[in-house]
Amino acid sequence: MVKRSRSATVHRSRLAHWLLEEAHTSKEGPYTKEQAHPKHPWWQVMCLTGVDYFSTLGYQPGIAALAAGSLSPIATLILVLLTLFGALPIYRRVAQMSPHGEGSIAMLEHLLSWWQGKLFVLCLLGFVATDFIITITLSAADATAHIVENPIVSHVFHGHEVPITLILVALLAAVFLRGFREAIGLAVVLVGVYLLLNLIVVGMGVSQVIQQPIVIDNWRTALLTERGNPLMMLAISALLFPKLALGLSGFETGAAVMPLVKGKPGDTEEHPKGRIQNTHKLLTTAALIMSFFLITSSFVTILLIPAAEFQPGGRASGRALAYLAHQYLGNGFGTLYDLSTISILWFAGASAMAGLLNIVPRYLPRYGMAPDWARATRPLVLVFTLIAFVVTLLFKANVEAQGGAYATGVLVLMTSAAFAVTLAAHRHGAKRGRIVFGTITLVFIYTTITNIIERPEGIRIAASFIGAIILVSLVSRVWRSTELRVEQIDMDETARRFIAEEEANQGMIRLIANRLTVGDEAEYRAKEEEVREDNHIPPTDSVLFLEIQVADASEFAEKIRLRGVEVGNYRILRAQGAAVPNAIAAILLYIRDQTGELPHVYFGWIEGNPIQYLLRFILFGEGDIAVVTREVLRKAERKPQHRPVIHVGG
């Protein structure tokens, strides 16, 4: 007899316990349970996403001026219109349809079935990694650039960009290793100070423009001289605005950190209505704040800063508002503004890190494409930090070299979100929504293609992220393929009766593994005769048949429902599973634990190429079932005397 309950003492090092203490086995990832990470008011979470979104003010006006010249305010206005009437409605709908932070990936996950669907998700995760990892490294590199370019300390730090950037990335990781409460608290302070200083700089700029109305005349003259026709100005601005697309970067992270948003007391995980409403407030408020600063900053910078200063090497290159702060408010205030900009750029990776920590555990561990410890926060922080170190070293902390990949990741994710919302509108028969969201999708497709053509290095970098994710995911899937891979087994009353009868009548449960073909009495009669002869089973001993049908071999872990079926005098246990050997092993262990008896299962030998059967197991969930079932049992039950018994005859 096998004891129904056994316990084992697991000894863990203090470091391992600290790393894994936040992990749990929920497939929803680390933020599903309230005790895993407390919820926060929406405006605080807005600050966490805002460190990414708002920090683009540090370089966006300079990018706009360099790309569009005197048309910068018009191109920026088009960007703002796309923000308010394109990206914002899209992500409000994403938040409504995917309230647990999965973003548009969850909406598209089941667009394709089987392995195609998994590969599609891996590709999207590759763009997520491109966007979020490059957000961390590019923002830290840009913060470093502001340090190096400050006139007070430039002689000290010049030439040390890479080590400074690595230190900033490491400091960001340290904040997340302490916990999310600290991260959000710091984000609130950084965003509040930064927006206040920007308001002062923009207000000063507007004041200077009012005092010097000649600058408006000069700008109007430049526009008419260069373009002449107002329609031509709009057309050229529409062609140029994709170069300003970095100003859209905050929406995907806003959707990704939804699980951190506090809802209402009546919210449930299935219907978090309050969380959705508060996330709508978060997205709308952030978009309105950013739109105000984008328009005003592009206006004052293009009017007050000489065009030559925007060029690479110029004093306003990548830091237009900082230039105005130093020029009109003095080096003291300018240095304060630089420190605020450096701080928020350094911490801009926080929203990206939070997004990665939410999205990755929801997919890769569930697909069996990452170790189960990938559900824990701290190990993932270390992994993402290491990747950020590698990216920083490869690009030598160069902001410009990473800009293409950053824009590509942002635009592809926004395009996928727009497509997902359009597809959802089509499925719900919303004709107006299909037209509106379809139009927005086309705009994002145009913007993405334009960006890829102008900066092809971005898609190459994204492709390397995608390739790395697919390779690591497939290796992990193969490595974990012999795990038990069953979350729960439910047995109907007929199946329970069959097992109870076997236990009561003969004290031993014999199961014949059968691959269902016709399912008639002749099939079971022939199979029983063959197995009894090969394994010398006494004719007085009764047997049950066990049949597993593969549902979707690309799934990793699932719940199994075991049904009892009678065909004539033959009794069959039937179930569906992602992999036949793993399902059989799980059912055998379940029967052992329920009855206290070791079940015996009988297989036949197979013939053929072992490599071919290995591939059939990995891809189709079948293969050399007897051998793999034994291996799954060996890994699941360490004590041989407690393992169900495998017989192979023929």
C-alpha positions as CSV (number, residue, x, y, z in Angstrom):
1,M,0.0,0.0,0.0
2,V,1.1,3.6,-0.7
3,K,0.4,6.2,1.8
4,R,-2.1,8.7,0.6
5,S,-0.2,11.7,1.8
6,R,3.6,12.3,1.9
7,S,5.6,15.3,2.7
8,A,9.1,16.3,2.0
9,T,11.2,19.0,3.5
10,V,12.7,21.4,1.0
11,H,15.7,23.3,2.1
12,R,16.4,26.6,0.4
13,S,19.2,29.1,0.7
14,R,18.2,32.5,2.0
15,L,19.1,34.0,-1.3
16,A,16.8,31.6,-3.2
17,H,14.0,32.3,-0.8
18,W,14.4,36.0,-1.2
19,L,14.4,35.7,-5.0
20,L,11.3,33.5,-5.2
21,E,9.2,34.7,-2.3
22,E,6.9,36.6,-4.6
23,A,6.3,33.8,-7.1
24,H,3.1,31.8,-7.2
25,T,1.7,29.4,-9.6
26,S,-1.2,31.4,-11.0
27,K,-1.1,31.5,-14.8
28,E,-2.2,35.2,-14.6
29,G,1.3,36.3,-13.5
30,P,2.7,38.0,-10.4
31,Y,0.2,40.8,-10.1
32,T,-3.0,38.8,-10.0
33,K,-3.1,38.3,-6.2
34,E,-3.7,41.3,-4.0
35,Q,-1.0,40.2,-1.6
36,A,1.6,39.8,-4.4
37,H,1.6,43.6,-5.2
38,P,-0.7,46.1,-3.5
39,K,-2.9,48.2,-5.8
40,H,-2.3,51.9,-6.1
41,P,-4.4,55.0,-7.0
42,W,-4.6,55.5,-10.7
43,W,-2.7,58.8,-10.6
44,Q,0.3,57.1,-8.8
45,V,0.4,54.4,-11.5
46,M,0.2,57.2,-14.1
47,C,3.4,58.5,-12.7
48,L,5.0,55.1,-13.1
49,T,4.1,55.0,-16.8
50,G,4.7,58.8,-17.0
51,V,8.4,58.4,-16.3
52,D,8.6,56.9,-19.7
53,Y,6.0,58.9,-21.5
54,F,6.7,62.4,-20.0
55,S,10.5,61.9,-20.1
56,T,10.4,62.1,-23.9
57,L,10.1,65.8,-23.4
58,G,13.8,65.7,-22.7
59,Y,14.5,65.0,-26.4
60,Q,11.2,65.2,-28.3
61,P,11.3,68.9,-29.1
62,G,14.8,68.6,-30.5
63,I,13.9,65.6,-32.6
64,A,10.9,67.4,-34.0
65,A,12.9,70.5,-34.9
66,L,15.7,68.5,-36.5
67,A,13.2,66.4,-38.5
68,A,10.7,69.0,-39.5
69,G,12.5,72.3,-39.1
70,S,10.1,75.3,-39.1
71,L,7.2,72.8,-39.6
72,S,7.9,71.3,-36.2
73,P,4.8,72.8,-34.5
74,I,2.5,71.6,-37.3
75,A,4.0,68.1,-37.4
76,T,3.7,68.0,-33.6
77,L,0.1,69.0,-33.8
78,I,-0.6,66.1,-36.1
79,L,1.2,63.8,-33.6
80,V,-1.1,65.2,-30.9
81,L,-4.2,64.6,-32.9
82,L,-3.1,61.0,-33.5
83,T,-2.5,60.7,-29.8
84,L,-5.9,62.0,-28.7
85,F,-8.0,60.6,-31.5
86,G,-6.0,57.5,-32.4
87,A,-3.8,56.0,-29.7
88,L,-6.0,57.1,-26.8
89,P,-9.3,55.5,-28.1
90,I,-7.4,52.4,-29.1
91,Y,-5.8,51.8,-25.7
92,R,-9.0,52.7,-23.8
93,R,-10.6,49.8,-25.7
94,V,-7.6,47.6,-25.0
95,A,-7.9,48.4,-21.3
96,Q,-11.5,47.4,-21.4
97,M,-11.0,44.2,-23.3
98,S,-7.8,43.1,-21.6
99,P,-8.0,44.4,-18.0
100,H,-5.3,42.1,-16.5
101,G,-2.4,43.8,-18.2
102,E,-1.9,41.4,-21.1
103,G,-2.4,44.2,-23.6
104,S,-3.2,43.6,-27.2
105,I,-1.3,40.3,-27.2
106,A,-4.1,38.6,-25.2
107,M,-6.6,39.9,-27.8
108,L,-4.6,38.4,-30.6
109,E,-3.4,35.3,-28.8
110,H,-6.2,33.1,-30.2
111,L,-6.2,34.6,-33.7
112,L,-4.1,31.6,-34.8
113,S,-4.4,28.1,-33.4
114,W,-1.8,25.4,-32.5
115,W,1.9,26.2,-32.8
116,Q,1.2,29.1,-35.3
117,G,-0.5,31.0,-32.5
118,K,2.4,30.4,-30.1
119,L,4.9,31.6,-32.6
120,F,2.8,34.7,-33.4
121,V,2.7,35.5,-29.7
122,L,6.5,35.0,-29.4
123,C,7.0,37.4,-32.3
124,L,4.8,40.0,-30.5
125,L,6.7,39.4,-27.3
126,G,9.9,40.0,-29.3
127,F,8.6,43.5,-30.2
128,V,7.6,44.0,-26.6
129,A,11.1,43.1,-25.5
130,T,12.5,45.5,-28.1
131,D,10.3,48.3,-26.9
132,F,10.8,47.8,-23.2
133,I,14.4,46.7,-23.0
134,I,15.5,49.5,-25.4
135,T,13.4,51.9,-23.3
136,I,15.5,51.0,-20.3
137,T,18.9,51.2,-22.1
138,L,18.0,54.3,-24.3
139,S,16.6,56.3,-21.4
140,A,19.7,55.5,-19.2
141,A,22.0,56.4,-22.1
142,D,20.1,59.7,-22.7
143,A,20.3,60.5,-19.0
144,T,24.1,59.9,-19.3
145,A,24.2,62.2,-22.3
146,H,22.6,65.0,-20.2
147,I,25.2,64.4,-17.5
148,V,28.1,64.5,-19.9
149,E,26.7,67.6,-21.7
150,N,26.1,69.6,-18.6
151,P,28.6,72.5,-18.8
152,I,29.6,72.2,-15.1
153,V,30.7,68.5,-15.1
154,S,31.2,67.7,-18.8
155,H,35.0,67.7,-18.3
156,V,34.8,65.1,-15.6
157,F,32.4,62.6,-17.2
158,H,33.2,62.9,-20.9
159,G,34.3,59.6,-22.3
160,H,32.8,57.5,-19.6
161,E,29.3,57.1,-21.1
162,V,29.2,53.3,-21.0
163,P,30.1,52.8,-17.3
164,I,27.8,55.6,-16.2
165,T,24.9,54.1,-18.2
166,L,25.6,50.7,-16.7
167,I,25.5,52.2,-13.2
168,L,22.1,53.9,-13.9
169,V,20.6,50.6,-15.2
170,A,21.9,48.8,-12.1
171,L,20.4,51.5,-9.8
172,L,17.0,51.0,-11.6
173,A,17.2,47.3,-10.9
174,A,18.1,47.9,-7.3
175,V,14.8,49.9,-6.9
176,F,12.8,47.0,-8.3
177,L,14.6,44.4,-6.2
178,R,13.4,46.4,-3.2
179,G,9.7,46.3,-4.4
180,F,7.0,48.1,-6.3
181,R,5.9,50.4,-3.5
182,E,9.3,52.0,-3.6
183,A,9.3,52.3,-7.4
184,I,5.9,54.0,-7.5
185,G,6.7,56.3,-4.7
186,L,9.9,57.5,-6.4
187,A,8.0,57.8,-9.7
188,V,5.5,60.2,-8.2
189,V,8.2,62.5,-6.9
190,L,10.2,62.5,-10.1
191,V,7.2,63.1,-12.4
192,G,5.8,65.8,-10.1
193,V,9.1,67.7,-10.0
194,Y,9.8,67.2,-13.7
195,L,6.4,68.4,-14.9
196,L,6.6,71.5,-12.6
197,L,10.0,72.4,-14.0
198,N,8.8,71.9,-17.6
199,L,5.8,74.1,-16.9
200,I,8.2,76.8,-15.6
201,V,10.4,76.5,-18.7
202,V,7.5,76.5,-21.1
203,G,5.9,79.4,-19.3
204,M,9.1,81.3,-19.5
205,G,9.3,80.5,-23.2
206,V,5.8,81.8,-23.9
207,S,6.7,84.9,-22.0
208,Q,9.8,85.4,-24.1
209,V,7.7,85.0,-27.3
210,I,5.2,87.6,-26.1
211,Q,8.0,90.0,-25.3
212,Q,9.6,89.3,-28.7
213,P,6.8,89.1,-31.2
214,I,9.4,89.4,-34.0
215,V,10.2,85.7,-33.5
216,I,6.7,84.8,-34.6
217,D,7.0,87.0,-37.7
218,N,10.4,85.3,-38.5
219,W,8.8,81.9,-38.1
220,R,5.9,82.8,-40.3
221,T,8.2,84.2,-43.0
222,A,10.3,81.1,-42.9
223,L,7.2,78.9,-43.4
224,L,6.0,81.0,-46.3
225,T,9.4,81.2,-47.9
226,E,10.1,77.5,-47.6
227,R,6.7,76.0,-48.4
228,G,4.4,78.8,-49.5
229,N,1.2,76.9,-49.8
230,P,-0.6,76.0,-46.5
231,L,-1.9,72.7,-48.0
232,M,1.7,71.8,-48.9
233,M,2.7,72.6,-45.3
234,L,0.1,70.2,-44.0
235,A,1.0,67.5,-46.5
236,I,4.8,67.7,-45.7
237,S,4.0,67.7,-42.0
238,A,1.9,64.6,-42.4
239,L,4.8,62.9,-44.2
240,L,7.3,64.0,-41.5
241,F,5.3,63.2,-38.3
242,P,6.3,59.5,-38.2
243,K,9.8,60.8,-37.3
244,L,8.2,62.2,-34.1
245,A,6.6,58.8,-33.2
246,L,8.6,58.5,-30.0
247,G,6.1,60.9,-28.5
248,L,3.6,58.0,-28.5
249,S,5.7,55.7,-26.3
250,G,3.7,55.6,-23.0
251,F,0.4,53.8,-24.1
252,E,1.7,50.2,-24.2
253,T,3.2,50.5,-20.7
254,G,0.0,52.1,-19.5
255,A,-1.9,49.1,-20.5
256,A,0.7,46.7,-19.2
257,V,0.7,47.9,-15.7
258,M,-3.1,47.8,-15.3
259,P,-3.0,45.2,-12.5
260,L,-1.3,47.8,-10.3
261,V,-4.3,50.1,-10.6
262,K,-6.7,50.1,-7.6
263,G,-10.3,49.5,-8.6
264,K,-13.5,49.7,-6.6
265,P,-14.6,47.5,-3.7
266,G,-17.0,45.5,-5.8
267,D,-14.4,44.6,-8.5
268,T,-13.7,40.9,-9.2
269,E,-10.9,39.5,-11.3
270,E,-13.4,38.5,-14.0
271,H,-15.1,41.9,-14.0
272,P,-12.8,44.7,-12.7
273,K,-15.0,47.5,-13.7
274,G,-13.5,50.0,-11.3
275,R,-9.9,49.2,-12.5
276,I,-10.9,49.7,-16.1
277,Q,-12.5,53.1,-15.3
278,N,-9.5,54.2,-13.4
279,T,-7.2,53.0,-16.2
280,H,-9.2,55.1,-18.6
281,K,-8.6,58.1,-16.3
282,L,-4.9,57.3,-16.3
283,L,-4.6,57.1,-20.0
284,T,-6.7,60.1,-20.7
285,T,-5.0,62.3,-18.2
286,A,-1.5,61.3,-19.3
287,A,-2.4,61.9,-23.0
288,L,-3.8,65.4,-22.2
289,I,-0.8,66.4,-20.1
290,M,1.6,65.2,-22.8
291,S,-0.3,66.8,-25.6
292,F,-0.1,70.2,-23.8
293,F,3.6,70.0,-23.3
294,L,4.3,68.6,-26.8
295,I,2.5,71.5,-28.5
296,T,3.9,74.3,-26.3
297,S,7.4,72.9,-26.2
298,S,7.7,72.5,-29.9
299,F,6.3,76.1,-30.4
300,V,8.7,77.9,-28.0
301,T,11.8,75.8,-28.9
302,I,11.4,76.4,-32.7
303,L,10.8,80.1,-32.1
304,L,13.6,80.8,-29.6
305,I,16.4,78.4,-30.5
306,P,18.6,79.1,-33.5
307,A,18.3,76.3,-36.1
308,A,22.1,75.5,-35.9
309,E,21.8,74.6,-32.3
310,F,19.5,71.6,-33.0
311,Q,22.1,70.0,-35.3
312,P,24.2,67.1,-33.9
313,G,26.8,68.7,-31.7
314,G,24.7,71.8,-31.1
315,R,23.9,72.9,-27.6
316,A,20.2,72.1,-28.1
317,S,20.8,68.7,-29.7
318,G,18.5,66.3,-27.9
319,R,18.0,68.8,-25.0
320,A,16.0,71.7,-26.4
321,L,14.1,72.6,-23.2
322,A,17.3,72.3,-21.2
323,Y,18.9,74.8,-23.6
324,L,16.1,77.2,-22.9
325,A,16.4,76.7,-19.1
326,H,20.1,77.5,-19.2
327,Q,19.8,80.4,-21.7
328,Y,16.9,82.3,-20.0
329,L,16.8,81.1,-16.4
330,G,20.5,80.8,-15.7
331,N,22.9,77.9,-15.1
332,G,21.6,77.4,-11.6
333,F,18.1,76.7,-12.7
334,G,19.4,75.0,-15.8
335,T,21.4,72.6,-13.7
336,L,18.4,71.9,-11.5
337,Y,16.4,71.1,-14.7
338,D,19.2,68.9,-15.9
339,L,19.2,66.9,-12.7
340,S,15.4,66.5,-12.9
341,T,15.7,65.4,-16.6
342,I,18.5,63.0,-15.8
343,S,16.5,61.5,-12.9
344,I,13.4,61.0,-14.9
345,L,15.3,59.6,-17.9
346,W,17.1,57.2,-15.7
347,F,13.8,56.1,-14.1
348,A,12.0,56.0,-17.5
349,G,13.0,52.4,-17.7
350,A,10.8,51.8,-14.6
351,S,7.6,51.6,-16.5
352,A,9.2,49.3,-19.1
353,M,10.5,47.1,-16.3
354,A,7.1,47.0,-14.7
355,G,5.5,46.1,-18.1
356,L,8.0,43.3,-18.7
357,L,7.5,41.9,-15.2
358,N,3.7,41.7,-15.9
359,I,3.7,40.5,-19.5
360,V,6.4,37.8,-19.5
361,P,5.1,35.7,-16.6
362,R,1.7,35.6,-18.3
363,Y,2.9,33.8,-21.4
364,L,6.3,32.1,-21.4
365,P,5.9,30.0,-18.2
366,R,2.3,29.1,-19.3
367,Y,3.6,27.9,-22.7
368,G,6.4,25.9,-21.0
369,M,8.8,28.3,-22.7
370,A,10.5,29.6,-19.5
371,P,11.3,28.1,-16.2
372,D,8.6,28.3,-13.6
373,W,10.7,30.7,-11.5
374,A,10.0,33.2,-14.3
375,R,6.8,33.9,-12.5
376,A,8.8,35.5,-9.7
377,T,9.7,39.2,-9.8
378,R,13.2,39.3,-8.5
379,P,14.8,36.7,-10.8
380,L,13.2,38.4,-13.8
381,V,14.6,41.8,-12.7
382,L,18.1,40.3,-12.7
383,V,17.5,38.7,-16.1
384,F,16.2,41.8,-17.7
385,T,19.0,43.9,-16.1
386,L,21.6,41.5,-17.5
387,I,20.0,41.8,-21.0
388,A,20.1,45.6,-20.6
389,F,23.8,45.5,-19.7
390,V,24.5,43.5,-22.9
391,V,22.5,45.9,-25.1
392,T,24.2,48.9,-23.5
393,L,27.6,47.4,-24.2
394,L,26.7,46.4,-27.8
395,F,25.5,49.9,-28.6
396,K,28.1,51.6,-26.5
397,A,25.4,53.7,-24.8
398,N,24.7,55.5,-28.0
399,V,21.2,57.1,-28.0
400,E,20.9,57.6,-31.7
401,A,21.9,53.9,-32.5
402,Q,19.1,52.7,-30.3
403,G,16.4,55.1,-31.5
404,G,15.4,53.1,-34.6
405,A,14.7,50.0,-32.6
406,Y,12.8,51.9,-29.9
407,A,10.5,53.6,-32.5
408,T,10.0,50.2,-34.3
409,G,9.0,48.4,-31.1
410,V,6.6,51.2,-30.1
411,L,4.9,51.5,-33.5
412,V,4.6,47.7,-34.1
413,L,2.9,47.3,-30.7
414,M,0.6,50.2,-31.3
415,T,-0.3,48.8,-34.8
416,S,-1.0,45.4,-33.3
417,A,-3.2,47.1,-30.6
418,A,-5.1,49.0,-33.3
419,F,-5.6,45.8,-35.4
420,A,-6.8,43.9,-32.3
421,V,-9.4,46.5,-31.5
422,T,-10.5,46.7,-35.1
423,L,-10.8,42.9,-35.2
424,A,-12.9,42.9,-32.0
425,A,-15.2,45.6,-33.4
426,H,-15.7,43.5,-36.6
427,R,-16.5,40.4,-34.5
428,H,-19.1,42.3,-32.5
429,G,-20.7,43.7,-35.6
430,A,-19.9,47.3,-34.8
431,K,-19.8,48.9,-38.2
432,R,-18.8,52.3,-37.0
433,G,-16.1,51.0,-34.8
434,R,-14.8,48.9,-37.6
435,I,-14.5,51.9,-39.9
436,V,-13.0,54.3,-37.2
437,F,-10.5,51.8,-35.7
438,G,-9.7,50.4,-39.2
439,T,-8.7,53.9,-40.3
440,I,-6.5,54.4,-37.2
441,T,-4.9,51.0,-37.9
442,L,-4.0,52.2,-41.5
443,V,-2.5,55.3,-40.1
444,F,-0.3,53.3,-37.7
445,I,0.6,50.9,-40.5
446,Y,1.7,53.8,-42.6
447,T,3.7,55.3,-39.7
448,T,5.4,51.9,-38.9
449,I,6.3,51.2,-42.5
450,T,7.7,54.8,-43.0
451,N,9.8,54.4,-39.8
452,I,11.1,51.0,-41.0
453,I,12.1,52.3,-44.4
454,E,13.9,55.3,-42.9
455,R,15.5,53.4,-40.1
456,P,15.9,49.8,-41.1
457,E,18.3,49.1,-38.3
458,G,15.3,49.1,-36.0
459,I,13.6,46.1,-37.6
460,R,16.9,44.3,-37.6
461,I,17.4,44.8,-33.9
462,A,13.8,43.7,-33.3
463,A,14.4,40.6,-35.4
464,S,17.4,39.7,-33.2
465,F,15.1,40.0,-30.1
466,I,12.5,37.9,-31.8
467,G,15.0,35.3,-32.8
468,A,16.5,35.1,-29.3
469,I,13.1,34.8,-27.7
470,I,12.0,32.0,-30.0
471,L,15.3,30.1,-29.6
472,V,15.3,30.4,-25.8
473,S,11.6,29.5,-25.6
474,L,11.9,26.4,-27.8
475,V,14.9,25.2,-25.8
476,S,13.0,25.7,-22.6
477,R,9.9,23.9,-24.0
478,V,12.1,20.9,-24.9
479,W,13.8,21.0,-21.6
480,R,10.5,21.0,-19.6
481,S,8.6,18.6,-21.9
482,T,8.9,15.7,-19.4
483,E,7.4,17.6,-16.6
484,L,4.0,16.4,-15.4
485,R,2.3,19.4,-17.2
486,V,-1.2,18.8,-15.7
487,E,-2.7,21.4,-13.3
488,Q,-5.8,19.4,-12.2
489,I,-7.7,16.2,-12.9
490,D,-11.5,15.9,-12.7
491,M,-13.1,12.5,-12.9
492,D,-16.7,11.9,-13.7
493,E,-18.9,9.4,-11.7
494,T,-18.6,6.6,-14.2
495,A,-14.8,6.8,-14.2
496,R,-14.8,6.8,-10.4
497,R,-17.1,3.7,-10.4
498,F,-14.7,1.9,-12.7
499,I,-11.7,2.5,-10.5
500,A,-13.6,1.7,-7.3
501,E,-14.8,-1.6,-8.8
502,E,-11.3,-2.6,-9.7
503,E,-9.9,-1.7,-6.3
504,A,-12.7,-3.6,-4.5
505,N,-12.7,-6.7,-6.7
506,Q,-9.0,-7.5,-7.1
507,G,-7.0,-4.9,-5.2
508,M,-5.0,-4.1,-8.3
509,I,-5.8,-1.6,-11.1
510,R,-4.6,-2.7,-14.5
511,L,-4.8,-0.2,-17.4
512,I,-4.2,-0.9,-21.1
513,A,-3.1,2.2,-23.0
514,N,-4.9,2.3,-26.3
515,R,-4.9,4.6,-29.2
516,L,-8.5,5.1,-30.2
517,T,-9.2,4.2,-33.9
518,V,-12.7,2.8,-34.5
519,G,-13.8,2.4,-30.9
520,D,-15.9,-0.7,-31.3
521,E,-15.9,-4.0,-29.4
522,A,-13.7,-5.7,-32.0
523,E,-10.9,-3.1,-31.4
524,Y,-10.9,-3.6,-27.6
525,R,-11.2,-7.4,-27.9
526,A,-8.1,-7.6,-30.2
527,K,-6.1,-5.2,-28.0
528,E,-6.9,-7.0,-24.8
529,E,-6.0,-10.4,-26.3
530,E,-2.7,-9.0,-27.5
531,V,-1.8,-7.3,-24.2
532,R,-2.8,-10.4,-22.1
533,E,-0.6,-12.6,-24.2
534,D,2.4,-10.3,-24.3
535,N,2.4,-9.6,-20.5
536,H,1.0,-12.8,-19.2
537,I,-2.0,-11.2,-17.5
538,P,-4.2,-13.9,-15.9
539,P,-7.6,-14.2,-17.7
540,T,-9.3,-13.9,-14.3
541,D,-7.9,-10.4,-13.8
542,S,-10.1,-7.6,-15.2
543,V,-8.6,-4.6,-17.0
544,L,-9.6,-1.0,-17.9
545,F,-8.6,0.8,-21.1
546,L,-7.0,4.2,-21.0
547,E,-7.2,6.5,-24.0
548,I,-5.8,10.0,-24.4
549,Q,-6.6,12.1,-27.4
550,V,-4.4,15.0,-28.2
551,A,-6.3,18.3,-28.3
552,D,-3.7,21.0,-28.8
553,A,-0.1,19.8,-28.6
554,S,1.2,23.4,-28.4
555,E,-0.4,23.9,-25.0
556,F,1.8,23.1,-22.0
557,A,-0.2,22.6,-18.8
558,E,-3.9,22.1,-18.6
559,K,-6.8,20.6,-16.7
560,I,-7.8,17.0,-17.6
561,R,-11.3,15.7,-17.4
562,L,-11.4,11.9,-17.2
563,R,-14.6,10.3,-18.5
564,G,-15.8,6.7,-18.1
565,V,-17.2,5.1,-21.2
566,E,-18.6,1.6,-21.8
567,V,-18.4,-0.2,-25.1
568,G,-20.1,-3.5,-24.8
569,N,-18.4,-5.3,-21.9
570,Y,-15.3,-3.1,-22.1
571,R,-14.7,-0.2,-19.8
572,I,-12.7,2.8,-21.0
573,L,-11.2,5.9,-19.3
574,R,-11.0,8.7,-21.9
575,A,-9.5,12.1,-21.7
576,Q,-8.0,14.9,-23.8
577,G,-4.5,16.3,-23.2
578,A,-1.7,18.3,-24.8
579,A,0.7,15.3,-24.6
580,V,-0.3,11.7,-24.2
581,P,2.6,10.5,-22.0
582,N,2.3,13.4,-19.6
583,A,-1.5,12.9,-19.3
584,I,-1.1,9.2,-18.7
585,A,1.5,9.8,-16.0
586,A,-0.7,12.4,-14.3
587,I,-3.7,10.1,-14.3
588,L,-1.6,7.2,-12.9
589,L,-0.4,9.3,-10.0
590,Y,-3.9,10.6,-9.4
591,I,-5.3,7.0,-9.2
592,R,-2.5,6.1,-6.9
593,D,-3.2,9.0,-4.6
594,Q,-7.0,8.3,-4.6
595,T,-6.8,4.6,-4.0
596,G,-3.5,4.1,-2.2
597,E,-2.6,1.4,-4.8
598,L,0.0,1.4,-7.4
599,P,-1.7,1.1,-10.8
600,H,-0.2,-1.0,-13.6
601,V,-0.3,0.3,-17.1
602,Y,0.5,-1.8,-20.2
603,F,2.0,-0.5,-23.5
604,G,3.3,-2.1,-26.7
605,W,6.7,-1.6,-28.2
606,I,6.9,0.7,-31.2
607,E,9.3,0.5,-34.2
608,G,10.9,3.3,-36.0
609,N,13.5,6.1,-35.8
610,P,13.9,7.3,-32.2
611,I,14.6,10.9,-33.4
612,Q,11.4,10.9,-35.4
613,Y,9.4,9.8,-32.3
614,L,11.1,12.5,-30.2
615,L,10.0,15.2,-32.6
616,R,6.5,13.7,-32.7
617,F,6.3,14.0,-28.9
618,I,7.5,17.6,-28.9
619,L,5.4,18.8,-31.8
620,F,2.4,16.5,-31.7
621,G,2.3,15.2,-28.1
622,E,2.7,11.5,-29.0
623,G,5.9,9.7,-29.9
624,D,7.4,6.8,-27.9
625,I,4.7,6.9,-25.3
626,A,5.9,4.1,-22.9
627,V,9.4,5.5,-22.6
628,V,8.4,9.1,-22.1
629,T,5.6,8.1,-19.6
630,R,8.2,6.4,-17.5
631,E,10.5,9.4,-17.6
632,V,7.7,11.7,-16.6
633,L,6.9,9.5,-13.7
634,R,10.6,9.3,-12.7
635,K,10.9,13.1,-12.5
636,A,7.5,13.5,-10.8
637,E,8.0,10.8,-8.2
638,R,11.6,10.5,-6.8
639,K,11.0,7.3,-4.8
640,P,10.9,4.3,-7.2
641,Q,8.7,2.2,-4.8
642,H,6.0,4.9,-5.0
643,R,5.9,5.0,-8.8
644,P,3.1,3.4,-10.8
645,V,4.3,0.3,-12.7
646,I,5.0,0.4,-16.4
647,H,4.8,-2.8,-18.5
648,V,5.9,-2.9,-22.2
649,G,5.3,-6.1,-24.1
650,G,5.4,-7.3,-27.7
